[in-house]
Amino acid sequence: MEETMNVKRLWGLLKKNKWLIFMSTCVCVLLMSVYLYAFSVPTYQSETEVLINQSVPENTVVQSQDVQANLQLVNTYTSIITSPRILSAVSAILDDKYSIKELSNMINVSNASDSQVIRIQVQSKNPNDAVKIANETVRVFKKEIPKIMKIDNISVLSPAFYDSAMSPVKPHQSLMLVVSGLFGLVIGIIIMFVRDLFDRSIKSKEDVEAILNLPVLSMISEIKEADIQKFKNKRRKRKG
């Protein structure tokens, strides 16, 4: 019985404060929208892939040990791509627009397990720069590898391309709007409970019984001003 009353009371609180919760949610979504469209700077991403695979003469069967050797080089090549030797050359090509540290933070190198393909992703506030950095990094890497490793086994699978319709990868606008809406909802509910906690007015007979520790024998219903006026009008008509 007590649980039923608590559920009813909670439902009553939600109904009573529905506009507070609604406005809190709307305000948070509105503030996030203003931030996203007026203050946040979008980040764009470009991607290129290279294959580690030493060229072999035609009609020559690729041995499994050759593939295994290429796979073992993947981790080494992944480190070389973001090494100062490669990035300093890329920085020079870009007229030192970005430092080696900045380029290192912008470039992410990854590869799938047991794969000879290395994926190079570049994130930048400028989509043109993202594409240029990706392609120049691969070009410098491909040029320097024979000097470093004494082996030429790099092929470009897919260069990065600029697309005027590129969508930013950050911030995730839809996700952030949903999160801000949920945050506003929670804030509204918290305010609702705080207001109810400090509200000392008596709202029901249960409140009277809890405060006075006495049973309620009867209740006087609220008489609205309009009802009183109707009653007076009826009495006047009868007298008239």
Beta strands, then each sheet from edge to edge (+ up, - down):
strand 1: 44-52
strand 2: 107-110
strand 3: 117-124
strand 4: 154-158
sheet 1: 2+ 3- 1+ 4-
end
